[in-house]
Amino acid sequence: MSFQNIPPAKALARLRGGIRAECAKQGIDDDIRKAMLSRIAGVGSSKDLTLKDAHRVLDHLRQTGRGMGKPAKDKKIGADWKFVFSVTPSRQPLLKKIYRLAETLGQAQTPPVPVASKAYVEGIAVQMVGATTLLEFCDTDLLHTIVQALEVHIRRNKLRGAAVLAKMKAGG
């Protein structure tokens, strides 16, 4: 968007509307949106955003897109999860488990996607356990807590059938 000849207050109002519209389009609820605002811009409400922060949040929403539509040519589906395979050996099993849970979360989204975005999973972690650290920087204790929280979230929302649950229990 170009806001060159628009007063800053009006431009900010339009950006806030764009953020809300993009969140609605992607199915992001208020709690996840607020967690995202906190993580990206360091604010608790869109009313506290500056023009620069509002642009960053809107750009983030459009880039991640939570798997909506076709992925960008340079960004493959699940590309934000590449770090899982290059972390220290002590954290890798937990991060791989989180990735598998993100696949389950992705299948439950509307429309279904192969894997939920890292930002979506981090939003759930913020909401359920208060984790403020990005997944790639979490220690093993926090990662274990996040795995538990994601499993509870999936069970609460009945996002997987009994067969998938049995398969996961048998596999790890």
N, C-alpha and C positions, 0 to 999 in steps of 0.2 A: 504494500500500500504506500502511496505517496501522500504525505501530509504537509507539503511545503507551504501552502497558502491557508492552512487551517489553524485556528488558535490552538495552543497546546492542550487546553482543557477538553476541547471538542475532539481532538485527535486521540487523547487518552481514553475518552469515553468510547470512541469507535473501536479502539484496540481492545478494551475490556469486553465490549460486545462480541468482537471477533474471537476472543479467547473463550467466552461462554458458548458461542456457536460451535466452535471447533470441538470443545469438550462434549457438547451435546451430540454432535455428529459422530464422535468416536465412542460415545457411551460412557464417558468418564463422569462419575458422580461427584457431588460436592466435596466429600471427604478426601477423595483421591486428588481432586483439583486443588484443594487447599494444601495437601501434602506436596504436590508438584510445585505450587507457588512458593512454598517454604524452601524446597530444595533448590529451585532454580534462581529465585529472586530474593530469598531470605525474608519474605513477608507472609503474614498470615491471611491476608485478604487482598482481593484485587483492587480494593480502594486505596491500598498503600503502595501500589505500583508506581514507578516513575515511567516516563516514556521509554527510556532505554530498556528497563526491566520488562515492560509490557511487550516490546518488540522481541526480546529474547524468549519470553514464554511462548508467544505465538509462533515464532520460528521453530522452537522445540516441538510444539504440538504438530506442526506441519511436517517436520522432518521425521519424527518417530511415527506418527500416524497410526500407531498401535496396529500395524498390519492392514490398515484400511486401503483398499484399492491396490494398484500395482506398486511394488517397491521401486525406489529409484534405481537407475541403472548401476550406480556405483555402490548401492547399499542392498545387499542380499537379505532375504528374510532371516532373522536371527543373528545378523551381523553384530549386534550389540552384545552378544553372548560369547564372542570369540575369546575373551579374556579367561573364561572358565578353563580352557585347555592349556593355559600358560602360567597358572599360579603355582604356588608352592605345593608339594605333594600332600602336606598335612591338611590343606584346605580344599584340595581338588575334589575329593569324594562328596563333600557337603555341597559344593557349588554345582557339581554334576547332578546331584539330587534336586537342587533348586531349579536347575534347567529342565529336568524331567517334569517337575511340578508346573513349571511355566508352560510346557507343552500341553499339559492337561488344562491349565487355565486358558490357553489359546483356543483350544477346541470348544470351550464353553462360551467364547465371545461371539457377538453377533456382528458381522458374519464370522464364522470360525476361521482362525488363522493357525498356521503350523506351530507357532510358539508366541506366547505373550511377550511383550516388550520388557526389557529390563526395568524401564521406568515404572511400568505397571506393577511389577513384582516389588520394586522398592517402595512404591506407594502403599501397597498392602503391608509391607514390613513396618513402615512408619506408623500406619494406622493401628496395627495390631500389637507391636512390641515397642514402638517408640524409637526404632532404629534410625539414626540420623546419618549413619555412615554409608557410603556407596558400597555395594556388594563386594566389589573387588578389593576393598580395604578393610572388610570386617574380619575380626579374629574368629577362631573356630567356635568359641562359646556362643558368640552372637549369631554365627551362621547356623549353629545347631538350633538355637531359639527360633530363627527365621524359618527353618525347615518345619519345625513343629507348628508354627503359626500358619504357614501355608497349608499344611495338611489339615489343620482345624478349619481354615477358611474353605477349603475344598469340600470337606465333609459337611460343614454347615450349609453350604450352598448346593450340596448334592451334585457336584460337578463331575463326578465319575461314577460309573456303575460298579457293581460288586465284582465283576470279572477283572476290571482294571485294578481295583483295590487289592484283590487276591494276587494278581501278577506282581504288583509293586511290593507287596509284603514278602513274596517268595524271592524276588530279585534283590532286595536290599532295603 
